[in-house]
């Protein structure tokens, strides 16, 4: 004897709802992705730029040569630390964020990378400090990017008359 399979109405509803759910799960993610893309173009996420440089002292000319190693732009915000203004010393570098007209927007002071202070313990178990001069070094600048900034300029603090000349200007994009 042959029994016909009996399909129940509840089983049919289950199969239809399962297929409809699968179809909706395929359609909905695509529409939300396109909406997020439109939002990103309107609202820019904060960005940080990392500029890695090398500096070399040309002893014959007595001048420094700065070269960009690489630049990295990442999403994020820098923590704002309120402190007293930095005092520039001779030999320190200043990194200046520049706008389209090469006018300063922001700046930070970088301690002289060619003259570092080293602390050590001598034979009498006392701390000493000694300055060491180097011929070359590498340093990194980290700054917050905003829509005004188009370039970064590096200049050296020196007692000479030519204070406003940049040793190197790096474009952001």
N, C-alpha and C positions, 0 to 999 in steps of 0.2 A: 504494500500500500504506500502510496506516495502522498506526503503531507506538503501542502503549500505553505511557504513561509508567510507568516502574518506580520505585516508592518503596522506598527502602532502609530497613532497620531503624535504621541510624545516623542518618539524616536525621530520622526520627520522634522519636528520643530527643533530638536537638538542639533541635527545635522545642518539645517538651514542657519541656525544662529551661530554655529561654529564657523561656517563658510563666510557669513557676513562679518564676524569678528576678525577673521583673517584678512579679509579684503580691507576693512577699515584700518587695521594695524599697518598695512602696506601704504595706504594713502596718507594717513595723518602725519607720520614723520617727515614726509617730503614737503608738506605744506608748512610745517613749523620751521624747517630749515630755511626755506625761502623767506619767511618772516624775520628770522634772526639775522639773515644777511642784510636785509633792509635796515634793521635797527643798528647794526654795526657801522653802516656807512653814515648814519646820522650821528651816533654817539661814539666818539673816539675813546678808546681805552688808554689810560695813562701809560707812558713808556719811559724806560730808563735807557740811556746810552752809555756803553762802556767803550772808551777809547784807549787802546794800548799803544804806547809810544816807546821808542828807543831814543836815547840821547847820547851823543858822543862829543867829546871835547877835542877840537882841532887845536893842538898845542902851537902849531906854527902861526895861526891867525889869532889864537886866543878866543875863538868864538865857539859856540855850541851849534851842533847840527842835530835837528830833531827829525825823526822819521816815523810815520804812522805804520804800526805793525798790522793792526786790524781794528775794526769797530763792530760792536755787537749791539743790536737794539732788542730789548726784551720788554714784555709787558710788566707793569708794576709801578709802584710809587716809592719814593725814598722817604724815610722817616725824617721828619723835621726836628732838628736838635737846636734848641735855642742856646747860644753861647755867646761869649763876648767876641767882638770882631777880631779877625785874625790880623796880626801885624806882619807886614811884609819885611823880610830881611834881604839883604843883597844876595843874589844868587837864586832866590826862590822864583818859581814859575807861577804864572797866573793863567788859568784857562778861562777864556771869556766866551760866553755864548753870544752869537751875533745874529741879527735879523737880516732881512733882504738888503738893507742899506749899509750893512756892516756896522750898525750901531750896537753897543753892548746891551744885552738883555739880563744876563746873570753872570756871575764869575765865582771862581774858587781859587784858593791859594794852594800850591803844591810845594812842600818843602823841597829844597834843593836836592835833587836825586843824585848829584855827583859828589856831594859832601854829606856823609852820614855820620851820626853820632853813635858810638858803640860803648856800652857799659860792660865792665868786666870786674872780676875780683882778682886783686893782685896777691902776691905771696904773703902779705900781712893780713889777709882776709878783710880787706877794705874795698869798697866800691870805688872805681875810677871811671871817668868818661874820657873818651878820646875821639876826636874828629878824624875821619879817614876820607881822603880825596880819591875819587875814582876817575878813570878815563871815559868809562861808558856805563850806562845803566838802563833799566827799563822801568817804566811807571805806568800806572793806570789812572784814568780820570773817569769818574762816575757822576753823571748829572741827570737831572730830570729833563725830559723833552717836553716841549709844548709847541703849539702851532706857529708861534712866532720865530722859533729858532731855525735857522737855515745853515749855520756853520759854527765851527768852534775855532778860536784863535789861541795860540800859545805865545806868550811873551815873557821875557825874562826881566826881573826886577834888578836894575843896575843903576848906579849913580850917573850914568851917561845922559846926555841930552835927548837921545832918541828913545823915549819911554813908550811911545805909541806904536812902534813898529812890531809886527808879529813875526815870530820865527817860522811859524807854520800855520796855515789856515786849512781846516778840514771841513769839507762839505758834508752835511748830514746824509743827503740822498744823492 
